[in-house]
Amino acid sequence: MIRLALIAFPVLLLAACGEKEQTASRGYKADGKPFQGAQNAYVVKGWAPGDKAAWENQLRSRAQTQNEYVRVN
């Protein structure tokens, strides 16, 4: 039993070293900036794709409506 454990333990340790590196493959395409966003009918009115200031204002507004302190008071 001990002999089996002495053989199995190093084998398990070496098995962990066999993991392949997880890097991006050849077909990888980097994402664009979030404020460049979608160009469809489902975006918020008053926001145009590529308008960073309007994007930040929309995020700030959305965060405030989710703030419990602001909602209660």
URURWO-V932225 format. One record per backbone hydrogen bond with DSSP energy under -0.5 kcal/mol. CO is the residue of the C=O (numbers start at 0). NH is the residue of the N-H. If there is no record, write none. Layout:
CO|NH, CO|NH
This chain:
0|4, 1|5, 2|6, 3|7, 4|8, 5|9, 6|10, 7|11, 8|12, 9|13, 10|14, 11|15, 12|16, 13|16, 14|17, 15|18, 20|22, 24|27, 32|35, 32|36, 33|36, 34|49, 37|39, 39|42, 43|46, 47|50, 49|51, 50|54, 51|55, 52|56, 53|57, 54|58, 55|59, 56|60, 57|61, 58|62, 59|63, 60|64, 61|65, 63|66, 65|67, 66|70, 67|71, 68|72
